[in-house]
Amino acid sequence: MDKLKQLESFVSVATRGSLTAAAKAEGVAPAIMGRRLDALEERLGVKLLVRTTRRLTLTHEGSAFLEDCQRLLADIANAEASVSAGGVKASGHLRITAPAGFGRRHVAPLVPRFREQHKDVTISLNLSDRVVDLAGEGYDCAVRVGDMPDSSLVSVRMADNRRMCVATPEYLRRHGTPEHPNDLARFDCLTLSSDASQVRGWAFRVPRTAPGRHKDAVADAGVPEGYEVIHMRPGGPLDCSDGQVLHDWCLQGYGIAWRSTWEVEDEIASGRLAEVLAEFAAPPNGIYAVFPQRKHLPVRVRLWIDFIKQHFGRPEFWRGT
């Protein structure tokens, strides 16, 4: 019990950003939260949080441990709910949101199939590329693609999401093939416009040139020793705020695009698109189910998360088979 309370306190402090806020939420003194964190760090033998008088900052180990703890606590809550529910059917209204392109292809088809299994649940699906405020706008769950920032939300990783550079074979025959990410400056790159959500640009794994350089704990997760992840903003004559348009332009042979596996896997398999710079591909980020932190997760939300996790976890799901 003490170990579980330490994990719960760590997640609460890390997501709320202060001992005082976490202590207030639990109704205890900040000193008690501090002692729990001290005991946890001593037991693990690592520093999870750097605490100053003005702020708390997660260490590299703390960031990785936070995701594991959130997933563990969510699994425990789900297990308890499945027992305590005692066969009670899911009911009520489920509000979910997902990115527009990904949601159209991989979330929307699952919604009516989930509804067929749970007739007493009604569902609203919002497809938007903006980051929806789940608690503020009354949503139960979001499906999100990419690295998860620290927040008060709980995130459960559903699948990997790999990004790759692709172009048509005809475009590569006419213009040649880049052999290094720096070569992209000589090619027509189809990029998201500046008002879109992709703020960091295209990511690549390259040999580390500056050994003492600071590592990005999120971007460099899973990167072998001696390598680092860099971000580039290649230019080109065409950009758009809609990823589907970039996909279409790429298929029409207008240039090189940086797309997710789930968008282009079928075209690569059929030969309509070819991957380039594969040896420089960055490690995958994740596809997550995200939901507000709650003491008792509604059965309909728990069942929805289990449902999409089951489907997203099957390799054939992404191949459309």
Long-range contacts (C-beta under 8 A, 24 or more apart in sequence): 2-39, 3-43, 4-76, 5-36, 6-36, 6-37, 6-39, 6-40, 6-43, 7-40, 7-69, 7-72, 7-73, 8-73, 9-33, 9-36, 9-37, 9-40, 10-36, 10-37, 10-40, 10-48, 10-49, 10-65, 10-66, 10-69, 11-66, 11-69, 11-70, 11-73, 13-37, 13-49, 13-56, 14-48, 14-49, 14-56, 14-58, 14-62, 14-66, 14-150, 15-66, 15-150, 15-151, 15-152, 15-153, 15-293, 16-152, 17-55, 17-56, 18-55, 18-56, 19-51, 19-56, 58-150, 60-215, 60-217, 63-150, 63-217, 63-218, 64-217, 64-221, 66-150, 67-148, 67-155, 67-157, 70-154, 70-155, 70-156, 71-155, 71-156, 71-157, 73-154, 74-154, 74-156, 74-297, 77-296, 77-297, 77-302, 78-297, 78-302, 78-305, 78-306, 81-296, 81-297, 81-299, 81-302, 82-302, 85-299, 88-299, 89-118, 89-120, 89-299, 90-118, 90-120, 90-121, 90-298, 90-299, 90-300, 90-303, 91-118, 91-120, 91-121, 91-299, 91-300, 92-120, 92-121, 92-122, 92-298, 92-300, 93-121, 93-122, 93-123, 93-124, 94-121, 94-122, 94-123, 94-124, 94-140, 94-141, 94-300, 94-301, 94-304, 95-123, 95-124, 95-126, 95-138, 95-139, 95-140, 95-141, 96-123, 96-124, 96-125, 96-126, 96-139, 96-140, 96-141, 96-142, 96-143, 96-304, 97-125, 97-126, 97-127, 97-128, 97-132, 97-134, 97-139, 97-141, 97-142, 97-143, 98-125, 98-126, 98-127, 98-142, 98-143, 98-144, 99-127, 99-128, 99-129, 99-143, 99-144, 99-145, 100-127, 100-128, 100-129, 100-242, 100-244, 101-129, 101-242, 101-243, 101-244, 101-263, 102-143, 102-145, 102-260, 102-262, 102-287, 103-127, 103-143, 105-262, 105-263, 106-262, 106-312, 106-317, 106-318, 107-143, 107-308, 110-307, 110-308, 110-311, 114-303, 114-304, 114-307, 117-307, 118-300, 118-303, 121-300, 129-196, 129-197, 129-243, 130-197, 131-197, 134-290, 134-291, 134-292, 135-292, 140-291, 140-298, 140-300, 140-301, 140-304, 141-289, 141-290, 141-291, 141-301, 141-304, 141-305, 142-289, 142-290, 142-291, 143-287, 143-288, 143-289, 143-290, 143-308, 144-287, 144-288, 144-290, 145-260, 145-285, 145-286, 145-287, 145-288, 146-285, 146-286, 147-218, 147-219, 147-285, 147-286, 148-286, 148-288, 148-290, 152-292, 152-293, 153-290, 153-291, 153-292, 153-293, 154-290, 154-291, 154-292, 154-293, 155-288, 155-289, 155-290, 156-288, 156-289, 156-290, 156-305, 156-309, 157-286, 157-287, 157-288, 158-286, 158-287, 158-288, 158-289, 158-308, 158-309, 158-312, 158-313, 159-286, 159-287, 159-312, 159-313, 159-318, 160-284, 160-285, 160-286, 160-287, 161-260, 161-261, 161-262, 161-284, 161-285, 161-286, 161-287, 162-260, 162-261, 162-281, 162-284, 163-202, 163-203, 163-258, 163-259, 163-260, 163-261, 163-281, 163-282, 163-284, 163-285, 164-258, 164-259, 164-260, 164-261, 164-264, 164-275, 164-277, 164-278, 164-281, 165-202, 165-256, 165-257, 165-258, 165-275, 165-276, 165-277, 166-250, 166-256, 166-257, 166-258, 166-259, 166-264, 166-267, 166-268, 166-273, 166-274, 166-275, 166-276, 167-250, 167-253, 167-255, 167-256, 167-257, 167-273, 167-274, 167-276, 168-250, 168-251, 168-252, 168-253, 168-272, 168-273, 168-274, 169-271, 169-273, 169-274, 170-253, 171-253, 171-254, 171-255, 171-256, 172-274, 172-276, 177-276, 178-256, 178-276, 178-277, 179-277, 180-277, 180-280, 181-206, 181-230, 181-232, 181-277, 181-280, 184-232, 184-234, 184-256, 185-234, 185-235, 187-234, 187-236, 187-255, 187-256, 188-236, 188-237, 188-238, 188-254, 188-255, 188-256, 189-234, 189-235, 189-236, 189-255, 189-256, 189-257, 189-258, 190-236, 190-238, 190-239, 190-240, 190-246, 190-249, 190-250, 190-254, 190-255, 190-256, 190-257, 191-233, 191-234, 191-235, 191-236, 191-239, 191-246, 191-258, 192-239, 192-240, 192-241, 192-243, 192-246, 193-239, 193-240, 193-241, 195-241, 196-241, 196-243, 200-231, 201-231, 201-232, 201-233, 201-234, 202-231, 202-232, 202-233, 202-234, 202-258, 203-229, 203-230, 203-231, 203-282, 204-229, 204-230, 204-231, 204-232, 204-277, 204-280, 204-281, 204-282, 205-229, 205-280, 205-281, 205-282, 205-283, 206-230, 206-280, 219-282, 221-283, 222-283, 222-284, 223-282, 223-283, 229-282, 229-283, 261-318, 262-318, 265-318, 265-319, 266-319, 266-320, 269-319, 287-312
